[in-house]
Amino acid sequence: MASNWDWQVFCKSTLEGEIQPSCFGTGGDITYLDWLLSAWGWTLSVALLALVVALLGRCADGHPAHRAQPDPGVASATPGPSCSATSRCWCRSSSGTT
Protein backbone atom coordinates (compact mmCIF):
# COMPACT_ATOMS: atom_id res chain seq x y z
CA MET A 1 0.00 0.00 0.00
CA ALA A 2 1.66 3.18 -1.17
CA SER A 3 0.92 6.54 0.33
CA ASN A 4 1.34 9.84 -1.41
CA TRP A 5 2.01 12.26 1.42
CA ASP A 6 2.58 15.83 0.34
CA TRP A 7 5.42 17.02 2.58
CA GLN A 8 5.23 20.49 1.06
CA VAL A 9 2.19 21.20 3.25
CA PHE A 10 4.65 22.30 5.94
CA CYS A 11 6.14 24.85 3.54
CA LYS A 12 2.81 26.55 2.84
CA SER A 13 2.18 30.05 4.07
CA THR A 14 -0.52 30.19 6.74
CA LEU A 15 -1.95 33.39 5.22
CA GLU A 16 -1.95 32.88 1.45
CA GLY A 17 -1.63 29.10 1.33
CA GLU A 18 1.16 29.34 -1.23
CA ILE A 19 4.26 27.16 -1.03
CA GLN A 20 7.24 29.22 0.11
CA PRO A 21 10.70 28.79 -1.42
CA SER A 22 12.01 28.10 2.07
CA CYS A 23 10.06 26.06 4.59
CA PHE A 24 10.84 28.74 7.16
CA GLY A 25 8.87 31.92 6.68
CA THR A 26 10.76 35.04 5.64
CA GLY A 27 9.72 38.66 5.63
CA GLY A 28 6.81 38.20 8.01
CA ASP A 29 5.40 35.10 6.32
CA ILE A 30 4.69 32.22 8.66
CA THR A 31 4.61 28.63 7.43
CA TYR A 32 3.01 25.61 9.01
CA LEU A 33 6.49 24.34 9.90
CA ASP A 34 7.05 27.58 11.84
CA TRP A 35 3.81 26.95 13.73
CA LEU A 36 4.78 23.35 14.45
CA LEU A 37 8.24 24.27 15.78
CA SER A 38 6.78 27.12 17.82
CA ALA A 39 4.25 24.77 19.40
CA TRP A 40 6.99 22.28 20.33
CA GLY A 41 9.03 25.13 21.80
CA TRP A 42 6.12 26.27 23.96
CA THR A 43 5.39 22.70 25.05
CA LEU A 44 8.97 22.11 26.17
CA SER A 45 9.15 25.53 27.87
CA VAL A 46 6.01 24.92 29.91
CA ALA A 47 7.17 21.40 30.84
CA LEU A 48 10.56 22.65 32.05
CA LEU A 49 8.94 25.49 33.99
CA ALA A 50 6.58 23.00 35.64
CA LEU A 51 9.56 20.83 36.60
CA VAL A 52 11.37 23.80 38.16
CA VAL A 53 8.26 24.88 40.08
CA ALA A 54 7.72 21.32 41.34
CA LEU A 55 11.32 20.98 42.49
CA LEU A 56 11.31 24.39 44.18
CA GLY A 57 8.00 23.58 45.85
CA ARG A 58 9.40 20.31 47.12
CA CYS A 59 12.46 22.04 48.57
CA ALA A 60 10.33 24.79 50.12
CA ASP A 61 8.19 22.12 51.77
CA GLY A 62 11.28 20.77 53.54
CA HIS A 63 11.87 17.69 51.42
CA PRO A 64 15.37 17.04 50.11
CA ALA A 65 15.87 17.12 46.36
CA HIS A 66 16.94 13.48 46.50
CA ARG A 67 16.97 10.72 49.04
CA ALA A 68 20.27 9.00 49.84
CA GLN A 69 18.67 5.74 50.97
CA PRO A 70 15.32 4.50 49.71
CA ASP A 71 12.54 4.34 52.25
CA PRO A 72 11.34 0.72 52.49
CA GLY A 73 7.85 1.86 53.45
CA VAL A 74 7.26 3.77 50.22
CA ALA A 75 7.12 0.77 47.91
CA SER A 76 4.34 -0.91 49.89
CA ALA A 77 2.45 2.22 50.87
CA THR A 78 -1.18 2.60 49.92
CA PRO A 79 -2.77 6.03 49.80
CA GLY A 80 -5.97 7.06 51.48
CA PRO A 81 -7.73 5.84 54.61
CA SER A 82 -5.61 2.69 54.95
CA CYS A 83 -2.74 4.84 56.31
CA SER A 84 -2.63 4.55 60.05
CA ALA A 85 -0.57 6.32 62.70
CA THR A 86 1.67 3.29 63.19
CA SER A 87 2.37 2.44 59.53
CA ARG A 88 4.87 4.26 57.35
CA CYS A 89 2.84 5.69 54.50
CA TRP A 90 3.69 8.15 51.81
CA CYS A 91 0.72 10.27 52.80
CA ARG A 92 1.36 12.95 55.39
CA SER A 93 -0.45 12.78 58.67
CA SER A 94 -1.83 15.81 60.50
CA SER A 95 1.20 15.91 62.81
CA GLY A 96 3.52 16.37 59.83
CA THR A 97 5.26 13.01 60.12
CA THR A 98 5.18 10.27 57.53
PyRosetta script that sets phi, psi and omega in degrees:
from pyrosetta import init, pose_from_sequence

init()
pose = pose_from_sequence("MASNWDWQVFCKSTLEGEIQPSCFGTGGDITYLDWLLSAWGWTLSVALLALVVALLGRCADGHPAHRAQPDPGVASATPGPSCSATSRCWCRSSSGTT")
pose.set_psi(1, 114.4)
pose.set_omega(1, -178.8)
pose.set_phi(2, -94.2)
pose.set_psi(2, 143.8)
pose.set_omega(2, 176.1)
pose.set_phi(3, -118.7)
pose.set_psi(3, 143.2)
pose.set_omega(3, 179.4)
pose.set_phi(4, -112.3)
pose.set_psi(4, 79.4)
pose.set_omega(4, -179.3)
pose.set_phi(5, -85.8)
pose.set_psi(5, 130.0)
pose.set_omega(5, 179.5)
pose.set_phi(6, -91.0)
pose.set_psi(6, 98.6)
pose.set_omega(6, -177.5)
pose.set_phi(7, -72.1)
pose.set_psi(7, -13.6)
pose.set_omega(7, -179.8)
pose.set_phi(8, -72.7)
pose.set_psi(8, -6.0)
pose.set_omega(8, 178.2)
pose.set_phi(9, -61.6)
pose.set_psi(9, -29.5)
pose.set_omega(9, 178.7)
pose.set_phi(10, -73.5)
pose.set_psi(10, -19.3)
pose.set_omega(10, -179.4)
pose.set_phi(11, -92.8)
pose.set_psi(11, 2.4)
pose.set_omega(11, -179.7)
pose.set_phi(12, -78.7)
pose.set_psi(12, 143.5)
pose.set_omega(12, 175.0)
pose.set_phi(13, -70.5)
pose.set_psi(13, 140.3)
pose.set_omega(13, -179.8)
pose.set_phi(14, -76.8)
pose.set_psi(14, -15.9)
pose.set_omega(14, -179.4)
pose.set_phi(15, -93.9)
pose.set_psi(15, -53.5)
pose.set_omega(15, -176.8)
pose.set_phi(16, -93.3)
pose.set_psi(16, -22.0)
pose.set_omega(16, -177.5)
pose.set_phi(17, 79.1)
pose.set_psi(17, 11.9)
pose.set_omega(17, 179.3)
pose.set_phi(18, -91.8)
pose.set_psi(18, 147.2)
pose.set_omega(18, 178.5)
pose.set_phi(19, -72.7)
pose.set_psi(19, 128.8)
pose.set_omega(19, -179.5)
pose.set_phi(20, -86.9)
pose.set_psi(20, 151.5)
pose.set_omega(20, 177.7)
pose.set_phi(21, -63.9)
pose.set_psi(21, -30.4)
pose.set_omega(21, 175.6)
pose.set_phi(22, -116.8)
pose.set_psi(22, 142.6)
pose.set_omega(22, -179.6)
pose.set_phi(23, -70.8)
pose.set_psi(23, -12.4)
pose.set_omega(23, 174.3)
pose.set_phi(24, -100.7)
pose.set_psi(24, 129.2)
pose.set_omega(24, -177.2)
pose.set_phi(25, -62.4)
pose.set_psi(25, 143.1)
pose.set_omega(25, 177.8)
pose.set_phi(26, -128.8)
pose.set_psi(26, 148.6)
pose.set_omega(26, 176.0)
pose.set_phi(27, 66.4)
pose.set_psi(27, 34.0)
pose.set_omega(27, 178.4)
pose.set_phi(28, 91.8)
pose.set_psi(28, -10.0)
pose.set_omega(28, 176.0)
pose.set_phi(29, -76.2)
pose.set_psi(29, 140.9)
pose.set_omega(29, 178.4)
pose.set_phi(30, -119.8)
pose.set_psi(30, 129.7)
pose.set_omega(30, 178.4)
pose.set_phi(31, -101.1)
pose.set_psi(31, 169.8)
pose.set_omega(31, 178.4)
pose.set_phi(32, -66.3)
pose.set_psi(32, -30.2)
pose.set_omega(32, 175.3)
pose.set_phi(33, -65.2)
pose.set_psi(33, -39.1)
pose.set_omega(33, 175.3)
pose.set_phi(34, -59.8)
pose.set_psi(34, -44.6)
pose.set_omega(34, 178.7)
pose.set_phi(35, -61.5)
pose.set_psi(35, -43.9)
pose.set_omega(35, -178.2)
pose.set_phi(36, -63.0)
pose.set_psi(36, -46.4)
pose.set_omega(36, 179.8)
pose.set_phi(37, -67.5)
pose.set_psi(37, -36.2)
pose.set_omega(37, 177.0)
pose.set_phi(38, -64.6)
pose.set_psi(38, -41.1)
pose.set_omega(38, 179.2)
pose.set_phi(39, -64.0)
pose.set_psi(39, -42.3)
pose.set_omega(39, 177.4)
pose.set_phi(40, -64.3)
pose.set_psi(40, -38.3)
pose.set_omega(40, 177.6)
pose.set_phi(41, -62.6)
pose.set_psi(41, -44.5)
pose.set_omega(41, 178.2)
pose.set_phi(42, -65.3)
pose.set_psi(42, -39.9)
pose.set_omega(42, 179.9)
pose.set_phi(43, -61.6)
pose.set_psi(43, -47.4)
pose.set_omega(43, 179.4)
pose.set_phi(44, -66.6)
pose.set_psi(44, -37.6)
pose.set_omega(44, 179.0)
pose.set_phi(45, -63.3)
pose.set_psi(45, -45.3)
pose.set_omega(45, -180.0)
pose.set_phi(46, -66.7)
pose.set_psi(46, -39.4)
pose.set_omega(46, 179.1)
pose.set_phi(47, -64.0)
pose.set_psi(47, -43.6)
pose.set_omega(47, 178.8)
pose.set_phi(48, -67.3)
pose.set_psi(48, -38.5)
pose.set_omega(48, 176.9)
pose.set_phi(49, -63.8)
pose.set_psi(49, -40.6)
pose.set_omega(49, 177.9)
pose.set_phi(50, -64.1)
pose.set_psi(50, -38.0)
pose.set_omega(50, 177.1)
pose.set_phi(51, -64.0)
pose.set_psi(51, -44.3)
pose.set_omega(51, 179.3)
pose.set_phi(52, -63.4)
pose.set_psi(52, -43.9)
pose.set_omega(52, 179.2)
pose.set_phi(53, -63.2)
pose.set_psi(53, -40.8)
pose.set_omega(53, 179.6)
pose.set_phi(54, -65.1)
pose.set_psi(54, -42.2)
pose.set_omega(54, 179.6)
pose.set_phi(55, -68.7)
pose.set_psi(55, -40.1)
pose.set_omega(55, 177.6)
pose.set_phi(56, -67.2)
pose.set_psi(56, -38.0)
pose.set_omega(56, 177.5)
pose.set_phi(57, -65.8)
pose.set_psi(57, -36.6)
pose.set_omega(57, 178.2)
pose.set_phi(58, -66.9)
pose.set_psi(58, -42.4)
pose.set_omega(58, 179.3)
pose.set_phi(59, -68.6)
pose.set_psi(59, -37.5)
pose.set_omega(59, 179.7)
pose.set_phi(60, -68.0)
pose.set_psi(60, -26.5)
pose.set_omega(60, 179.6)
pose.set_phi(61, -80.7)
pose.set_psi(61, -4.7)
pose.set_omega(61, 177.0)
pose.set_phi(62, 97.0)
pose.set_psi(62, 5.3)
pose.set_omega(62, 178.3)
pose.set_phi(63, -88.6)
pose.set_psi(63, 142.9)
pose.set_omega(63, 175.0)
pose.set_phi(64, -70.7)
pose.set_psi(64, 157.8)
pose.set_omega(64, 179.9)
pose.set_phi(65, -67.8)
pose.set_psi(65, -27.7)
pose.set_omega(65, 176.2)
pose.set_phi(66, -144.5)
pose.set_psi(66, 165.2)
pose.set_omega(66, -179.4)
pose.set_phi(67, -116.0)
pose.set_psi(67, 126.5)
pose.set_omega(67, -176.7)
pose.set_phi(68, -66.9)
pose.set_psi(68, -43.3)
pose.set_omega(68, 179.9)
pose.set_phi(69, -121.7)
pose.set_psi(69, 134.8)
pose.set_omega(69, -179.9)
pose.set_phi(70, -66.3)
pose.set_psi(70, 144.4)
pose.set_omega(70, 178.7)
pose.set_phi(71, -84.8)
pose.set_psi(71, 118.2)
pose.set_omega(71, -176.9)
pose.set_phi(72, -65.4)
pose.set_psi(72, -20.7)
pose.set_omega(72, -179.6)
pose.set_phi(73, -78.5)
pose.set_psi(73, -16.0)
pose.set_omega(73, -176.2)
pose.set_phi(74, -72.1)
pose.set_psi(74, -39.7)
pose.set_omega(74, -175.7)
pose.set_phi(75, -64.8)
pose.set_psi(75, -31.8)
pose.set_omega(75, -177.2)
pose.set_phi(76, -103.6)
pose.set_psi(76, 7.8)
pose.set_omega(76, -177.1)
pose.set_phi(77, -73.0)
pose.set_psi(77, 146.1)
pose.set_omega(77, 174.1)
pose.set_phi(78, -122.9)
pose.set_psi(78, 134.0)
pose.set_omega(78, -178.0)
pose.set_phi(79, -76.6)
pose.set_psi(79, 165.2)
pose.set_omega(79, 172.0)
pose.set_phi(80, 93.2)
pose.set_psi(80, -154.5)
pose.set_omega(80, -172.4)
pose.set_phi(81, -66.3)
pose.set_psi(81, -14.2)
pose.set_omega(81, -179.1)
pose.set_phi(82, -73.5)
pose.set_psi(82, -10.4)
pose.set_omega(82, 177.8)
pose.set_phi(83, -75.6)
pose.set_psi(83, 125.3)
pose.set_omega(83, 178.6)
pose.set_phi(84, -114.4)
pose.set_psi(84, 173.5)
pose.set_omega(84, -177.6)
pose.set_phi(85, -69.0)
pose.set_psi(85, -23.9)
pose.set_omega(85, -177.2)
pose.set_phi(86, -93.9)
pose.set_psi(86, -18.8)
pose.set_omega(86, -178.8)
pose.set_phi(87, -91.3)
pose.set_psi(87, 153.6)
pose.set_omega(87, 177.2)
pose.set_phi(88, -91.1)
pose.set_psi(88, 106.2)
pose.set_omega(88, -178.6)
pose.set_phi(89, -114.8)
pose.set_psi(89, 160.6)
pose.set_omega(89, 177.5)
pose.set_phi(90, -78.5)
pose.set_psi(90, -16.1)
pose.set_omega(90, 177.8)
pose.set_phi(91, -78.8)
pose.set_psi(91, 149.6)
pose.set_omega(91, -176.3)
pose.set_phi(92, -91.3)
pose.set_psi(92, 133.0)
pose.set_omega(92, 177.5)
pose.set_phi(93, -83.8)
pose.set_psi(93, 174.0)
pose.set_omega(93, -177.2)
pose.set_phi(94, -68.4)
pose.set_psi(94, -21.2)
pose.set_omega(94, 179.1)
pose.set_phi(95, -83.7)
pose.set_psi(95, -5.2)
pose.set_omega(95, 177.4)
pose.set_phi(96, 90.0)
pose.set_psi(96, 3.3)
pose.set_omega(96, 176.8)
pose.set_phi(97, -100.1)
pose.set_psi(97, 159.7)
pose.set_omega(97, 179.9)
pose.set_phi(98, -102.1)
pose.dump_pdb("model.pdb")
